Every structure is written in C-alpha cells, then in structure tokens.
Amino acid sequence: MGFELRKKEKFEGAEKFAKRIKEVHEEAKVVLSKAQEDMRRYADKHRLETVGYKVGDLVLLSTKDHKWQMVR
C-alpha cells in the first residue's frame, strides 16, 4: 500500500537516549517545581493586605486613565 512497517528491533543507543531524556525530564520537573515554590513564597511574603470593602461603603475612584466620550 505504499509503505512498509519498521521492524521491531531493539537499539541499545536509542534505549539509552530515551532513558536519559526521561531522567532529564524528571530532574527538570523537580527543579521547576522548587523554583515555582520559591517564587510563590517570595510573592506571598511581599504581598500587601487586601482592603476589606463592604456593600454600601463609599469609595473614591480615580478617572485620570479613563477616556471620556460625550454622547449627544
């Protein structure tokens, strides 16, 4: 039909390469998760407390960055 199936042979070099790639992948996952945790800890350490607003509280809003459009 225009193609032939590859033979199922074992290649020692390919197996070693695949094993090494899996090891590197696992090491990268561990290192990235540690870096993520360090960044999360640093961000949480420097995070400001949130202001607790309730329904009915009066607040001042700045409109300096808003563009106004007059509708007629």
Buried (B, 14 or more C-beta within 10 A) or exposed (E): EEEEEEEEEEEEEEEEEEEEEEEEEEEEEEEEEEEEEEEEEEEEEEEEEEEEEEEEEEEEEEEEEEEEEEEE
